[in-house]
Amino acid sequence: MKRRIQIVRLLRRVRLNAMRLLRIAAILALVGLGLIVWSLLDPRPIPIMVAMSVAQGIGTLSFVIFLVVLLEDAWRANRKRKAERDEKEEDRG
């Protein structure tokens, strides 16, 4: 839990909200796809090696950023749902 709080504080300090992170993930995905297409159009050893290593790393980073945003959104929705449920129970009681 402490690790998660530290990550959230770091992201807030850098001003990376969900929309900016999603944009970064999309740009990284496009860069990775561009490198892969380059290796398909120019099948020499260097472009293929770049696609297999650099493009794969960039694509993986893009996917991890997307998952972080997705999990953060699900966590916030769950907290909001619990707060609303507790509020309804408090009004009944």
N, C-alpha and C positions, 0 to 999 in steps of 0.2 A: 504494500500500500504506500509506503514511503517513497519507493522508486517511482510510482505512478505520479505522485504529487510533485516530485522533483521534475519529471518530464513535462508535466503541465505547466509548471512555473517557468521552465526554460522556454517552452513554446510561446507563452505569453510575453516573456521578455523580448523574444525575437519578433513578436507580433505575427506569428503564424497561426491564423485561425483556420477553420475547416475549409473555407473556400480557397484560401491561398494554398493550403496543402494539396487540395484536389487539383488545382491548376498546375502546381509543381509536378504532381504525379502524372497528369496528362501530358505535360511537356516532356517529361522523362520517358514516358511510354512511346511518344512519337519519335524521339531521338533514337531510342533503342530499335524501333521498327525501321527507321531510316537506315540504320547501320546494317540491319539484317537484309533489307532490300538491296543495299549496296553490294553485299556479298553475293546475292543472287544474280545481279546484273554484271558483276565483275568477279568471276570465279577464280581469282588468283589466290595464293595462300594467305597473303596479308589480310585482305578483306574478310576472308573466311575466319581467320583466327580472331580478328577484331569482333566479328559477329558472335563467335562462340564464347568469347570471354567478356569483352566490354559491354556489348549489347545485352548479353544475358544478365550481367550485373546491374546495368541500368534498369532493365525491365523488372528485375527482382526488387530493386529499391522502390520503383514506382508502385509495385503491388503491395509492398510493406507499408508505404505511406498511405495507400488507399485503405488497407486493413486497419491502420491506426485510426483514421478518421471514422471508419465504419463502427469500430468498437467504441470509440468515444461517443458517437451519436447514440448508439444502443444503450450505453451506460447512462447517459443523460436522460433518455426517454424512460428508462426503468426507474431512475430516481424520481422523475416527475410523476410517473404513474403511482409510485408508492406514496409520494407526498399527497397526491389527490385522494388516494384511498384513505390515508390516515386522517385527512381533513374531513372526509365524509363520515368516517366513524366517529370523529370527535363531535360533529354536529348532531349525530343521532344520540350520542351518549350524554 
